[in-house]
Amino acid sequence: MRSCKEITELVSKGLDKKLGLGERLAISMHVMLCSRCRNFQIQVQFIRKAARRYIDQLQNHPGKNS
């Protein structure tokens, strides 16, 4: 099993590019057993969604947020 450091790096890497099957499986298996990495993954996903929603809001309502 990969270390927590390796898994958090993979989760972060997955923000910038598509991960391979082996990398995705490594994350999935690790987060089933490790609550800290599972929480990290959940937090990263939340931040990503929030950032996307904010960008969408800026694009759909220009001038409202300035």
Beta strands, then each sheet from edge to edge (+ up, - down):
end
